[in-house]
């Protein structure tokens, strides 16, 4: 599919330069959608857990299993605030394919984290480490990519 070198948004001066980085940014978009779907699934798990335990909103305490399911969803939301920009910055300034692969590692880490935490909160560590290492790689790689790009432009 042919892509223009520039996209102009009507009514503003914003110009986004696109870069040819092998497989296009669709991989990053795919990972973004998969992780959004994972988060949606976690929200559904919270709703089901509320129904099963009889804990109605806004309460978040009263049943240990519900609290663990709720914390998985909340912790994932906290991670996504950092993850999504890191993913796209890494993909744009470093390489989309590697960024997407790190995104998949993050996704797997969140699955391992969720499964462990829901069973027993002491089992959340391995998933947290997997996801955090992928996130750290995205952040540091993205930072390096931006700095190198700035230095090259100077």
MOQUIPE-V868445 format. One record per helix or strand of 3 or more residues. SS is the DSSP state (a for helix, b for strand). FROM is the first residue (numbers start at 1). TO is the last residue. Records with the same first field share a line. If there is no record, write none. Layout:
SS=FROM-TO / FROM-TO
//
This chain:
b=6-8 / 15-17
a=26-53 / 64-93 / 96-119 / 121-123 / 125-153
//
